[in-house]
Amino acid sequence: MIIALDAFGTDHAPLPEVEGAVLAIKENACEKILLVGKEEVLKKELEKYYYDTNRIEVINASQVVTMDDKASSSVRKSMKDSSLVQTILLHKNGLADAAVSAGNTGAVMAAALLNIGRIKNVMRPAISIHLPTLKGNTVMLDVGANVDCTPDYLVQFARLGSLYSQFFYKIDQPKVALLNIGEESVKGNELAKKTYQLLLVEPGINFVGNIEGKEAMKGEVNVVICDGFVGNVMLKTLEGAAISIFRMMKEQIKKDWIAKIGAMLSFPVYQYLKKKLDHSEHGGALLTGINGTVLVAHGSSNAIAIKNAVRFSARIAESGFLEHAREFFESSTSQT
Amino acid sequence: MIIALDAFGTDHAPLPEVEGAVLAIKENACEKILLVGKEEVLKKELEKYYYDTNRIEVINASQVVTMDDKASSSVRKSMKDSSLVQTILLHKNGLADAAVSAGNTGAVMAAALLNIGRIKNVMRPAISIHLPTLKGNTVMLDVGANVDCTPDYLVQFARLGSLYSQFFYKIDQPKVALLNIGEESVKGNELAKKTYQLLLVEPGINFVGNIEGKEAMKGEVNVVICDGFVGNVMLKTLEGAAISIFRMMKEQIKKDWIAKIGAMLSFPVYQYLKKKLDHSEHGGALLTGINGTVLVAHGSSNAIAIKNAVRFSARIAESGFLEHAREFFESSTSQT
């Protein structure tokens, strides 16, 4: 797999991208990386590392999309030579099997929509992430692309998530649940109630009903669907909860020297937990419904997170998810 | 303060309620408790305890509203002699300064709405809770009463939350924030964007802008407002996150005997954290906007949680919040 990597996405770009690319090659996360950005800067930075130079190619792009650029206007107008748009174009033009950027999610989505577009008949692409759960792998979508949804969008998210779970995780009949405030079918807002009824009769979807936030974290369903507003609030609450709990723990431990010794002894456990809850370990968010494999890594990614995102994108690209999603939606004439 | 306490709300009723009432009296959480439910059962249970018998009075109510009863129909029809409705009526009729129940939140809300009603000009009552934060006290509303909201409802929630923070916590100009998926004013769904604009021009509200879930947990704002669907998802995600993190920790600790010793030494820290994150320590949820002081405790409450809820309801009743909320809304003619 050849992966196009935007070298100017993270907060500390291009350092994590360059080191992450080298790590990815060393660990055989993919065959080759097209590292996109200011050529001189990248070549100079790459000189610091020892690696198979045939497997990282620098592609020049003179501009950078910053976090402050308004997502769509930035990619629409002046940013044609930005590292982000060039990364997307390499994938679009078949020179790369997937595109990875740690830039602003809105900008990446806009660039992907404008340059690659949606899978035919997909109404809205959705951002999918992996929930950190007690067991197994749970995909959740949408976590931010569509803040106002209709029931039809959510049914398509269910399909995309289901196909993803099926081909990426090799799960036979993925259990799909609707994020809601109670298990009963009558629970929830208008959107949830209407979506519930549609999912009940949607063929080929293993709909297991409503799920609450706390149940979702147990990891007993494979796909959780929700509108992008609620999904984003939930995702950020999870991040915040983990950070807050560790901080509270740290502060309490400071006050008590016996607990301090205890904490030192249990340090590997904290490390494991931090890793498990850290989104960077999950490799990034997939723009499901885009007619390509485009992955967004977190802006705060370090080299390891970038390496994971590269590996993750290669695994998705070879999973067959995209081809099967295309096949399903292109042959479904009921959708527009 | 005299508190009416539904003795048949919790999952293990009436044991936690009876013991909780005795504890509340022993700790002077209030002057007197009217314990509502099956007289014979309660009197027999109370005989097990040593306490000032003048300060707990049993009020007979022969029926019980179960979790399975559909909220509104149960209180509307046959449940007039239920412990829940009788508890609410004692408060309505001025025999108690506040009402506390650990029953189904929907049923308590329905009973309060039907028997006490809303403060004049309040469009929708909201469920308010205290967020467990790193510092200070943050009130969040609505966490489940109104799953489909209009911007006007949210502006009223902001007012209710602000008055609550002002009178209960004695905070001079409570900082009010809107739960959203980003800080910028253009972020969010239609509801959030419209509410943002209304709050900007709402007199007497110290609106500090949008807040994300993870920021809310830092406790730097006093009031967080949101629609009841999103609020409920966030609340349950927090609960789930805490449970999951502790469970993951436990499982990892089991695998490593050094970490096990460490965990034993840091045990007081875990206890502190569990307590801090445990909603029962926060005393319950207030039905803000109801023309009375009605508190819902968690169905899984133990005696200590019930005691805390009683204490909490007494503190709210004496805070002046209700009187000031009435004064504000009754004189606001722009609302219907």
Interface residues (C-beta under 8 A of the other chain):
Chain A: P132 T133 L134 G144 V147 D148 L179 I181 G188 N189 E190 A192 E212 G213 K214 E215 A216 M217 K218 C226 D227 G228 F229 V230 N232 V233 M234 K236 T237 L238 E239 G240 A241 A242 I243 S244 I245 R247 M248 M249 Q252 I253 D256 I258 A259 K260 I261 G262 A263 M264 L265 S266 F267 P268 V269 Y272 L273 K276 L277
Chain B: P132 T133 L134 G144 V147 D148 L179 I181 G188 N189 E190 A192 E212 G213 K214 E215 A216 M217 K218 C226 D227 G228 F229 V230 N232 V233 M234 L235 K236 T237 L238 E239 G240 A241 A242 I243 S244 I245 R247 M248 M249 Q252 I253 D256 I258 A259 K260 I261 G262 A263 M264 L265 S266 F267 P268 V269 Y272 L273 K276 L277
